């Protein structure tokens, strides 16, 4: 019997705080993954992006004016 193994890669999100300017775009686009911290900068409070939020996380990354969001 042949076995087929599928590797499921989970999307991860990270915000480079030294690049973030605190514009608030990412949490407004994808509040299930991003929020603003006490310093007024964005963080990915949910580093493992839920599958149903991947498109919004990508939109948030593309909308970031400083390209501070890293998705992998």
N, C-alpha and C positions, 0 to 999 in steps of 0.2 A: 504494500500500500504506500502510495506517495503522500507525503505530508507537505502542506504549503504553510509556511510561516510568514505572517505579515507583521512588519514592524510598524507600530503606531507611534508616530512622533508627536509629542505634546508641544504645543506652542508655549514659549516662555516669553515674558515681558519684563523689561528693565528700563528704568529711566536714569540717564546720566545726569545726576543732580548738578554737576559743575557746568553743564551745558544748558539746562532748563532755565527759562526766564520767567516761569510762573504765569504764563498767559491763560491757563485754564482750559485750553481747547480739548486736551485728551480726556479729562473727566466729564466734560460736557458731551463728548461723543461716545465714550465707553465707560460709564460710571461703575460698571461691574468689575472693572480691572484697575482703573486709575482714580486717584483722589489727590487733593492738595494736602500737604502736611502743614505742621505748625509754622514752618519757615516760609510758607506761601509757594512752595515748589511742588511739582508733581511727583508722585511715587506710584509704583505698581504694587498696590496692596495685595493683589492676587497675582503672584508671579506665574503660576500655572494658569494659562488662559483657558477658560471653559470653551469647549468646541463651538457652542452656540454664540460665543462672543468673538471668535477669531476674525470675522470680517470687520467688526467694529474696531477691534484692536489695530488691525491693519489700516483702517481709515484714520484712526487717531495718530498712528505713526506717520502716515503720509501728510497729515495736516499740521504736524509739529513744525513750527517755523525755524527751529534750531536743530532739528533732526536728533533730539535728545532721547527718543524712544528706540530701544533696541528690541527687535522681535527675533526669536530664534526657534 
